[in-house]
Amino acid sequence: MSSKKNFSLIIKDLIFTGLIATVLLIPIVGFRTEISTVDSTGLTFNYNFIIAFFVVAFVVGVRFLFHIYWFSKIQKKPQENSEKNKKKFLKKLNFYLGAAAAVIAFTLPFMPFANRYIVDVATLVLTYVMLGWGLNIVVGLAGLLDLGYVAFFAVGAYSYALLATTFDLSFWICLPLAGILAAFTGILLGFPVLRLRGDYLAIVTLGFGEIIRLILLNWYEFTGGPDGISRIPRPSFFGFPFARKSEDTTFHELFGLEYSTMHRIIFLYYLILILALITNFFTMKIRNLPVGRAWEALREDETACRAIGINPTNTKLTAFAIGAMFGGFAGSFFATRQGFVSPESFTFIESAIILAIVVLGGMGSQIGVVIASILLIGSTELFRELEQFRMLAFGLAMIIIMIVKPRGLLANREPSILLNKKNE
Amino acid sequence: MEYFLQQLINSLTLGSIYGLIAIGYTMVYGIIGMINFAHGDVFMIGSFVSLIAMVLLGVGTGAFLPLVLLIVLLAAILVTSVYGWTLERVAYRPLRGSFRLAALITALGASIFLQNFVQVSQGAKIKPIQPIIQGGFTFFENGSMVVSFSYLQIFIIIITVILLSIFSYIISKTPLGRSQRACEQDLTMSKLLGINVDRTISITFIIGASLASVAGMMFVLYYGVIDFFIGFLTGIKAFTAAVLGGIGSIPGAVIGGLLIGLIETFWSAYFTIEYKDVAVFGILVIVLIFRPYGILGKPEVEKV
């Protein structure tokens, strides 16, 4: 009897879903406005009712599957799992996943299936991993919601581009300079606003991100405006360029290899891998230092921190500056890899993606950032041909992952150091 | 002086649009304490629905204009409020009471989704529409300087005033408004006192989306050009307006919207148009440093 009742409820719900989907989809999908070819000023319609109908049917179908899934879930008994075992398991998982990821990362370019495309995608994923780890210091450890992280990425990229093109400095000199400049920008921006809390800080950092992008876009004499800066020198292997022929000894001559364009790509891959690992190593170490512990304490309770004599502004400022520095490193890597920078690469959507990687991975979890980057960047990169649908799926994935796992894939909010408990 | 007056009128129009969107941000923030990042895109949906309705009804082909505009307005409100409702139901309700950043991420995801949804279904090209309401009053002329108040600007300001009065009546006098204010003060307590919190929050989203859709229609009429990306910058500026006025405060949102309109218009008029957004965000930063809770907001007292 109850299943019959359930059935009629489900039917009602499906009809309701269908109605809602119709209202949502028919106007926007059904009537595609096009600039009319007759008089070129008015708009005409391209009717897409069949597509709209299929999308409505699809939505209803998904809702139906959801009902079946939900129904079968109730039948099952919830699995008992003690918290402690779960935590131990997670810790072990973290370790093994980390080790496996490192091994795969180091051997990837020499795998038989690794072609240029795969190494390129892996490099892109690693860039986001590094940015995610950098932002993890600010958001995951210090608990400061930064929606303008891409500003530091931009500062790093433009610093490298300008230093390398005007002063002809090598990559290895520009890299630390770009990091330092980004860190200074972080301090400069952070100093007035870090007194603010939560969402106010978020909107101000968002504002700063936009301000920096607009300045890059409009200060034509300095940054080249919308044209950006091109012909940024490529990195060399510690002074040995990657070229078929050069006045200096080239890379392939040094090692007696056949010339191949893959050399530079593999070198760039290892470069970002090592930069990212440095970020990771730094974060792991600093978590155990007083300043790292102060960040975590501040994230948990700012008032208590004040009471025990931690200066919140300075502590936040260090987190902001260090996060910015790694953003700057990643930025200069980005500039040297692309050979070209323009304000288009540093829009708000980038900040949102980096933040999504940190939160989806589980705030404070280092390996979570890697998984989230592979999921979001790697998998959407595979669908490059479906350019428009790629970002559509990206937005949907963000919503679904968050609803299924609100704390992120691998949440880690445990304090890095605990006093030994008496009971243990 | 004439130039100044003209800019004042322009800024009032722009400020009305920002104010209407800002109310949506501030109400949601007041009740569930989250930044509804997708609200700007709900506004964008509103503008697209109005555009489609206008083309469908053949605006400018001799039909009776006020009636047509009324139908467009109602269609935009209807469809967009369903969008607002669905957004809350699908993306925010499952996460209510969960970890705070999670809702922010779904909001960002919803924003990306809506933008790309419109891009896929309507195309990435900008959509122009011919001016619909033309003409206006001329206050006075002084040589080459003319101060005029176009019918369009009058229309926008009058609609804003009407909507705001209906809205403030709902908030202050009706049972719905009472339960909304109760939820704003204490969600758990309102639940205990028998207020249907889920329903109240849904209605909040519906009201927010309706006001945003009206702003979207005004945007189409005022600028005559829209694309799938207008929601982002307009939304951010409207949110800035809400923060400026004191987030959670409804009169604050309107005042904030007018201020943002003022800053933007005057900066473009007297300084450089390229840096008008820099000016808006710059002023936001300055206000927040000296008055972190906005103009009409109440300072949060933190209890331990």
Chai-1 contact restraints between the chains, C-beta under 6 A:
chainA,res_idxA,chainB,res_idxB,connection_type,confidence,min_distance_angstrom,max_distance_angstrom,comment,restraint_id
A,V23,B,V82,contact,1.0,0.0,6.0,A-B,restraint_1
A,L24,B,V82,contact,1.0,0.0,6.0,A-B,restraint_2
A,P27,B,V49,contact,1.0,0.0,6.0,A-B,restraint_3
A,P27,B,I52,contact,1.0,0.0,6.0,A-B,restraint_4
A,P27,B,V79,contact,1.0,0.0,6.0,A-B,restraint_5
A,I28,B,S121,contact,1.0,0.0,6.0,A-B,restraint_6
A,V29,B,S121,contact,1.0,0.0,6.0,A-B,restraint_7
A,F31,B,I52,contact,1.0,0.0,6.0,A-B,restraint_8
A,R32,B,Q122,contact,1.0,0.0,6.0,A-B,restraint_9
A,T33,B,K127,contact,1.0,0.0,6.0,A-B,restraint_10
A,L43,B,V55,contact,1.0,0.0,6.0,A-B,restraint_11
A,P192,B,I289,contact,1.0,0.0,6.0,A-B,restraint_12
A,L196,B,L288,contact,1.0,0.0,6.0,A-B,restraint_13
A,L196,B,P292,contact,1.0,0.0,6.0,A-B,restraint_14
A,D199,B,I35,contact,1.0,0.0,6.0,A-B,restraint_15
A,Y200,B,L288,contact,1.0,0.0,6.0,A-B,restraint_16
A,I203,B,V243,contact,1.0,0.0,6.0,A-B,restraint_17
A,V204,B,V285,contact,1.0,0.0,6.0,A-B,restraint_18
A,V204,B,L288,contact,1.0,0.0,6.0,A-B,restraint_19
A,G207,B,F281,contact,1.0,0.0,6.0,A-B,restraint_20
A,G207,B,L284,contact,1.0,0.0,6.0,A-B,restraint_21
A,E210,B,F281,contact,1.0,0.0,6.0,A-B,restraint_22
A,I211,B,V278,contact,1.0,0.0,6.0,A-B,restraint_23
A,I211,B,F281,contact,1.0,0.0,6.0,A-B,restraint_24
A,L214,B,D277,contact,1.0,0.0,6.0,A-B,restraint_25
A,L214,B,V278,contact,1.0,0.0,6.0,A-B,restraint_26
A,N218,B,E274,contact,1.0,0.0,6.0,A-B,restraint_27
A,T303,B,V304,contact,1.0,0.0,6.0,A-B,restraint_28
A,A352,B,L108,contact,1.0,0.0,6.0,A-B,restraint_29
A,A356,B,I105,contact,1.0,0.0,6.0,A-B,restraint_30
A,V359,B,L101,contact,1.0,0.0,6.0,A-B,restraint_31
A,V359,B,I105,contact,1.0,0.0,6.0,A-B,restraint_32
A,Q388,B,Q119,contact,1.0,0.0,6.0,A-B,restraint_33
A,Q388,B,V120,contact,1.0,0.0,6.0,A-B,restraint_34
A,M391,B,I112,contact,1.0,0.0,6.0,A-B,restraint_35
A,M391,B,N116,contact,1.0,0.0,6.0,A-B,restraint_36
A,L392,B,N116,contact,1.0,0.0,6.0,A-B,restraint_37
A,G395,B,G109,contact,1.0,0.0,6.0,A-B,restraint_38
A,G395,B,I112,contact,1.0,0.0,6.0,A-B,restraint_39
A,G395,B,F113,contact,1.0,0.0,6.0,A-B,restraint_40
A,L396,B,F113,contact,1.0,0.0,6.0,A-B,restraint_41
A,M398,B,I105,contact,1.0,0.0,6.0,A-B,restraint_42
A,M398,B,G109,contact,1.0,0.0,6.0,A-B,restraint_43
A,I399,B,A91,contact,1.0,0.0,6.0,A-B,restraint_44
A,I399,B,T106,contact,1.0,0.0,6.0,A-B,restraint_45
A,I399,B,G109,contact,1.0,0.0,6.0,A-B,restraint_46
A,M402,B,A102,contact,1.0,0.0,6.0,A-B,restraint_47
A,M402,B,I105,contact,1.0,0.0,6.0,A-B,restraint_48
A,M402,B,T106,contact,1.0,0.0,6.0,A-B,restraint_49
A,I403,B,P94,contact,1.0,0.0,6.0,A-B,restraint_50
A,P406,B,L95,contact,1.0,0.0,6.0,A-B,restraint_51
A,P406,B,S98,contact,1.0,0.0,6.0,A-B,restraint_52
A,P406,B,F99,contact,1.0,0.0,6.0,A-B,restraint_53
A,P406,B,A102,contact,1.0,0.0,6.0,A-B,restraint_54
A,R407,B,F99,contact,1.0,0.0,6.0,A-B,restraint_55
